[in-house]
Amino acid sequence: MSPKPAPDPRRVLPAVDRLAAAARGRCPELPAWAATAGAREALAEARAGGSVPQGEDLVATACSRALDLARPRPARVVNATGVVLHTNLGRALLAPGAADAARDAAIRYCDLELDLASGRRGDRLGSLARKLALLGGAEAALVVNNNAAALLLVVAALARGREVVVSRGELVEIGGSFRLPEILEAAGARLVEVGTTNRTHPGDYRRAIGPATALLLKVHRSNFEQRGFVAEVGVAELAAIGAEAALPVVEDLGSGTLVDLRAQGFPEESYAPARLRLGAGAVCFSGDKLLGGPQAGILLGRRSLIDALRVHPLARALRVDRMTLAALDWTADALLSGDATERLPVLRQLRETADAVLRRAQALAERLAPHAAASGAQLGVEASRAPVGGGSLPGVELPSWAVALRVAGAAGADALAARLRAAAVPVVARVAGDAVLLDARTLLPGDDAAVEAALAHALMGTRASGTVLARDLRC
């Protein structure tokens, strides 16, 4: 007689409500909806997996899924990487005044699209477009929801069904695997590549221009750089080629600033007004990078080109909301006032001297020293180089200083960095060799206490308690 088959362990899995109740018993701070959702996810995984967790293991899985779901997002983290424009951490910090303006616009009615003088529908951008045009030395300006949207709108409005000429050395892939050729295709244009990966000459553009050509596009290599045997056509020469053929020339800067930082060592292509003066018909760039404002796509240029973008159907689909407009308007006012280098956090961080960063790193090291000594970790202050980041200025690094931590063990620095990220207020650091670097350039006032708490947690090897539901951990 053949033996009876073993019973399927999935048959004894608890009901959703029972598992949710157990999860709330273990994690009382969980809201009921999150416990239920976490229980469903845990049970679905158990049914689909090869091994079926039981008892406390199943409850722990349900709690973990529920806590992750209920945690406020985006939540506060400490940026100890030294990367001022860290894409994964939100890029440029908003100035408090800009954040207050966005909040006021969000919680009150506002004249978003109302002309108060006539009582009729007004322009959503209002005076903001005029302020940006003033700052950029442009005839006109337009704002959309990010720079990829700005480029999409440019191509759709000016070149749909026709050809866009781009150097092969500028066919970039930006964050999130968005590739320039795919953006052009989505906008309905045909890409014409010229030159080679490393060298493009004026004649390459001239030979590519034909009856179907609609636009000459120059794209800043915002997340990589080329060195060695390279050549490219500058925007001034490209503008002259465009003028010969009566074609518009648009430059996608990726990251542009309206404050001239070239004297501080920033590359010339970072200053948007100078690009227009070299002859570009229009430029576009992000609002939340070197500009120091909210996420947005800024377009500056000749009125005829900007007007063509403004009336295109996509302009409505890509428009910004009132909170973005309010924050960007405040940022533009700060830039026009002439004291933006003090009022905008990104400019303060980029311009802070290495000596000032060193003093802050030393103060942090003194605060952390007792915790390091108690655990046997090595601690010191070391010079570092901090990339600007954010797909902005490849190869541009700022001199900086960091608190370096070294611990024994097989996993070493990687394990310590992971435990810092698991703290109640996560601390995101850099790992360089066997050291975890807490770069002081991007530490904000009040961050030292959070770093100390995270390090105490990390050196004990404990995990965060799950109290990340607390509302004061929001950004």
N, C-alpha and C positions, 0 to 999 in steps of 0.2 A: 504494500500500500504506500503510495507516494506521500511524502510529508506535506502538510498544509503550508501554503505560501505565507511568508511573514506579512502581518497586517501593514497596510500603507500608513506610515506615520502621519501623513497629511490629514488622515481622517480624524485625528485627535486634536487638531489645531483648534484653539478657542474661537468663539464668535468675536466679531469686531468690537461690540460694546464691552465685552469682558476684558479684552486686551486693552482697549482704550482706558477703562477704569483702572486697570493695573498700572498703565503708564502714568496716569495722573497721580496715583498713589505714590509712585516712585519720584515723579517730578511734579510737585504740587503747583508750580508756577505755570504749567501748561494750560492754555485755554482749551475748552472742550473740543472745539472744532479741529484744533491742531492734533490733539490726542487721537481723535477719530481718524483723521487723515493719515497720521503716522501708523496707526494700527492697521489700516487697510494696506498701506505700502509694505509693512513688515510681513503681513500674511501673504500678499501677492508674491513677494520675494521667496517666502518659505515654500509656497506651492510650486514655484517655477524652478527652485534650486534642487541640486542633487541631494544635499543633506538638509534636514529640517530642524531648525533650532527649536528648543523647548524651554519651558519655564522662564528663568531669569534672563537667559540669552535672548529669547523672543521679546520679552518686555524691554530689555535694553535696546534692541533694534528699533522697536516702536518709539521709545523715548528719543533716540538719536534722530530718527526721521522727523518726529514732531518738533523737536527743538530747532532743527535746521530750517523747517518750514516756517516756524513762528518767529524766528529771529528777525528783528527789524532790518530792512535793507533799503538803501545802503547804510551800513553800520560804521561807527567810528573805528579807525585804525590809526596807529602811529606810524608815520612814514620816516623810518630811520635808514632809508636807502641812499639818501643824498640826491636822488633824482627829483628835481624840482617839478618837472612835468611828467609825472608817472601816469601813463595811460590807464593802468589797472587800478590806480588809486584815485582816479578822478581828475587828473591833469591839474590845471591852475586852480588855486584856491580863490574863491570869491572874496572880495573885500567885504568887511562887515556892513558897510553902507550899501553895497550892491545887494547883499543878502537881505537887508532890511527892506530895500525897495521892492525886491521880488516878493517878500512876505506881505507887504502892504498891498501890492497889486493882487495877490492871491486871495486875501481875506476881505477885500472891499470891492464894491463896484468901481469901475474906472472908465475913462473915456477912450476905450480901446479903439473903437471905430466910430467915434462920434465927433463931429465938428461942433464944438460948443457954441460958436458964433452963429451958425445957421440952423443948428438943431438937426442937421441932416447927417447921413453917413459920411464918415471921414476916412482918412488914410491910416491904416494900421501902423505904419512906420512913423508917420507924423514927422516931427522935427528930428527924430533920431537919424534918419537918412541924411538930413542936411548936416548934422553934427559929424557923422562919419565922413561925409564928403569933404568937409572943412579939414578934418584931421588928416585925410589922405591926399589933399590937394587934387581932388577929383571933381569932375563935373556932376557926378551922381553916385549914389550908393544904394545897395539892396542887401537885405538880410534874409537868410533862410536857415533851416534848422541844423545844418552842419556843413563842413567843407565838401564832403562827398556829394551832398545835395547841390551845393553851389556849382560844382563841376558838371553834374548831371544836367542841371538846368541850362548851363552855358551851351553844352553840346546839343541838347534837345531843341533849344530855341534858335541856335545859329547854324546848325549843321545837320539836322535830321534828314535822312535820305541822301546825304552827300558825304564828302570825304573830309577827314581831319588828319592833318599831317603832324606826326610826332617822331622825335628822335628815338631810335631803338634803346639808347642809353637812358631814356627817361620813362620807359614802360614799367612803372613801379607797381609793386604790390603793397598796399597799405594794411594797417591792422585789421585783424579779422578775416584775412584772406580775400579782401576785395582788391581786384586787379584792375588797373586802368583800362586794358582792352575790353574787359567785361562791362565796365561802366559805359564806355563808348558804344558798345553793342546794345546795351539796355536803352541808351538814349536814341537809338535808331541811326547812328552814324557809321560810316565805314572807315576803319583805321588804315592809314597809309604810313608804314614804317620807313624811316630814312636813316642812312648812315649805318654804322655798326654799333655793337654793344659799347665799345670804348671810344669811338671817334666818329663825330658827325661834323660835316663842313657846310658852308653856305650853299655850295653847288648842289648838295644833296636835296636841300629844300627846293631850290629853283627847278630842278629836274622833276620833282614830284608834283609840282603844281600843274593842274590841268583844268578843264572846263567844269569838272565835278567837285573841285576843291572849294570848301566853304570856310575853313578855319586853320590857322597855324597855332598849335598848342605847345607851350613850353611847360614842363612839369619839374618842380624842384624835387631832387632826390632826398626826400626828408627823412628816410630811415636807412640810408646807406651812402657811402661815398666811393668815388673812383679815384685811383691814383696811378701814376706811372705814365704809360704811353696813351694819353687821353686827349680828346679835343671836343669842344662843344661850341655851339653858336650862341653868343650872348643875346640878351633880350634886345639890346639896341640894334644889333645887326639883323636880328630876326624881324624886328619892327620895320626896318628899311626894306627887307625882302617883301614883307606884307604890303607895304605902301606901294611898291612897284607893281604888285599884282592886284591891288585894291582888295586885299583880304584882311580881316581882323586878326590880331595877334592877342591871345589871352595867355596869361601866366598863372599857373596854379602854384602858389607859394607853399601850400601846406600849412606853414606857420609863419605869420607875419606880425610885425609890431608897428605901432604908430608912434613909438618913441625911438629916436635914433640911438642905438646902442653900439654903433660901429666903432666909436672911440674906445669902448670897453672891450674890444676884441671880437665882437660878434660879426659874422659875415655880412657882406653888403646886401645879399639877397634877403636878409631878414627884415629890412626896412621897406615896407610896402610903398610909401610915397615916392621913394627913389626909383622904384621899378616903373611906376607910371611916367615919371619924368624921362625915363630912357626910351619911352615910346610904346609901351604895352597899351593896347586898347582897353584892357580890363585885367585886374588881378583878383584872385580869390584866396582866402585863407581862413583858418579856424579862429573862433572867438575865445576858446578856452585853452589856448597855448600861450604864445608870447604876448598876446594882447592882454591877457589877464582877466578876461570876463567869463561869461557863461558859455556853454556849448552853443555855437552858432556858426554859420558860414557867412563871411563878410565878402561882399563884391563891391569893388570900386572901379570906376572907369568913365569912359566917354558916355555922355547922356544917351546917344543913339543906341549903344549896345545895352546899357542898363535898362532903358525903356523897353527894348525888345524882350528882355528877360522878365521884366515886371508884368507884362501883359500875357505871357505864356500861360496856358492852363496849369502847367506843373507848379507855377509859382504859388498857387493857392494850396496845393497838396504839400508843399515843402515849407510853408510859412511857420514862423515861430509863435509861441504863445505869449500871453501877457507877462508872465513871470520872467521869461527870458528877455523880453523887451525892456522891462523895468530895470533889470540888473545890467543890461547892456547900455541903457541910457545913462544910468549912474556912472558906469565905467567910462563912457564917452565924456561926461562932464568932468570927471577926474583928470582925464587926459587933456582936455581943453584948458583946465585950470592951471596946468603947468607943474603940479606937484604930485603927479601920478607915481613917481618913483618912490614916494613915501607912503602913498595911500593904497597902492595895489600890491598885495602880498607877493605875487610872482616877481615883480620888479625888485622888491626889497630882497627877496631870496637870491635872485640872480646877481645882484650888485653887492651883496654883503662881502666884506673883506675876509680873507683867509684868517687874519689875526682875530677878528671878532668870532668867527666860527671856532677857532682854537680855544678861546676863552670859554665858550659854552661847552665844548667837549670836555675840557678839564673839570668844569663844575659838575658835569654829569658823572665823570669818572670818580670823583670824590664821593658822590652820593652812592654809587654802585659798589665801591671798593669793599665795604664790610660784607656784602652778600657774596662777592667773589671769593674773599678770603675764607669765609665760613665753609664754602663748598670745595675749595681747592682749585678754583678756576683762576687762570692767569688773566690779568686785566692791564691794559695800557692805552695810551693815546697815540695814534699813528696818523701820519699824513695820508690823505686819500685823494682820488680824482673822482669828481661827481659829474656824470653826463647830464646835459640839460634834459634830454629825454623827450617823451611824448611825440616821437616822430617829427622832431623839430629841426635840430641842427646836428646832423651826424658828424662825429669827430670832434665836436666842441665839448670840452670838459672843463669844469670849474675846480680850482684848487680848494681842497676841503680838509677837514679833520674828523676822525672817527674814534670812538671808544672800541678797542679791539678786545674780544673775549675768546679765550681758548680753553677748551675742556678736554679731559682725557676720555677715552672710550672709542669703540670701533666706529660708531656713527659720527662722533665728534661734532663738528660745526653744523652739519646738516641737521642733526637731531636737535641741537640747541635752538637753531633757527625755527624748526618746526614747533618746538615747545613755546617759543616766544609768540608765534602766530596763534597758538591755542589758548592764550591768556584771555581773561575776561575782556580787556581792551587789547586786541591783538597788536603786536609790534612786528612790523615787516622790516627786516634787516637785509644786508648783503652778506653773502658768504664768499670769502676770498681765501682759497687754500684751506688752512686749518683754523681760520679765524672767522668769527661773526663780527661784522663791522656795524656799529651803530653810528651812522654819519650824522653829525650835528647840524649840517646845513639845512636839513628839512625838518628838524625838530621845532615844534611850535611852543609858545609859552604854555606851561601847564603839562607838557608832554613828559617832563622828567619824572613826575610822580607815577605816571602810567608805565613808563619804562622800568622804574624800580620795582613796581608791583609785578610786572610781567617777568622780570628777571628772577625775582624771588620765587615765583611760580615755576619758572623753567628750570632753575637749578635744583629745585626739590624733585623735579621729574613728575610733578602731578599734573593732572589735566584740569582744565577750567570746569567749574561746577555746573555749567549750563545756565547760569543766571544772565546770559546774554540777552534775555528778553527785556532787561531793564531799559526803560525809555531813554535814560541819560546816556546810553551808548550810541544813540543815533548820531549821524554826522551833523 
